[in-house]
Amino acid sequence: MPFHKQGAYDAFDSIVEARRHYKRCRTNKSFILRTVRKSKCDRCGNLLSEKPADEPNLPDNYDGNRCEYHAKTKSVSAFHYDCSWKGIMDDVVDLAEKMGA
């Protein structure tokens, strides 16, 4: 069962549970997984239970993650927390370059 806390992400035990909870949503949602058994990061390809490939300085017990539910396609993208922010910042840079900034 997800928990809801003002200013925090929803949290689920599995991606299946998240899909079931969000199935009627019409907007994209962000959430975290409490248990990251065999989910892989869509950015670096490592398991979410392992460190991101390009971040060797993180602690060995790193388990930060951030997932996106895409309402239009009813699909989920899972990322390490750091990989997620790198993707967002890459998108910002690409947009700035397109706008000529």
N, C-alpha and C positions, 0 to 999 in steps of 0.2 A: 504494500500500500504506500502510495507516495506521501511525503510530508510537505506541507506548505508553510512557509514562514516568510513574513513580509521582508522583501529585499533579498531573498535567497532563491536559489534554483530549486525546482522540484527535484526529488530524488526517487529513484526506482531501483528495485532489485534486479530487474532484467529489461532488455529492450522490448521483449514481448509484452511485459506489463505496461511499459510506456506507451506502446502502440495501442493497447487496449484502452488506456486512460484517455489518450488524445484522439481517438478515432473520429469524433464528431467536431474536432477543432478545425477552424478555417484559417488560422494563422500559424506560422511557424512557432515552435516552442523550444526552449533550451532547458536541459535537465542534466543531472549527474547520475551515474550508476553507483550504487552502494557497493556492489560486488562486481568485479571486472574479470570474470572467469576466463573466457576465451575470445573476448572482443578485441579486434585489432584497430589501431589508429588508421583512419582514412588518409592521413597526411604522410606519416613516416613508415607505416606498415608494421611497426612493432606491436606486440600485445600491450593492452592498456595496463597490465600488471607489471610491465617492464618499463624502464626509462625510455624516453624518446631517443632515437638514434643519434641526433646531433646535440644532445645535452648530457655529456659525461659527468658534469659536476653536480648533478642532482643527487640527493640521498638515495641509498639502495632501496629503501622502503617507499619510494615515490609511487603514489597511486592517484594523482590528480587527473580528472577527466572532465570533459564537457561534451555533451551530445546535443544534436539538433534533430528535431522532428520536423520533417518537411510536409506540411499539410496537403499540398497539391498532389504529391506523389505517394503520400503515406509511407515514406521511407525515413530511415534514421542514419545520420552520419555520426560516428563516434571519433573523438580526438583526445589525445593527451591535452591537459589544460594548456601547457606551453605551446603545443602545436596549433591549438585552436587560435590562440592570440597571434601567433606568427602568421597564420592564414588571414586573419582579419587585417593585420598591419600590411601584408602584401597587397590585399585588395585596396586599402587606402592609398598606398603608393601608386598602384596601377591607375586608380581613378584620378589622382593628382597629375600624373603624367598625361593622361588623356585630356585633362582640362587645361594643360599647359602651365601648370604651376611649378 
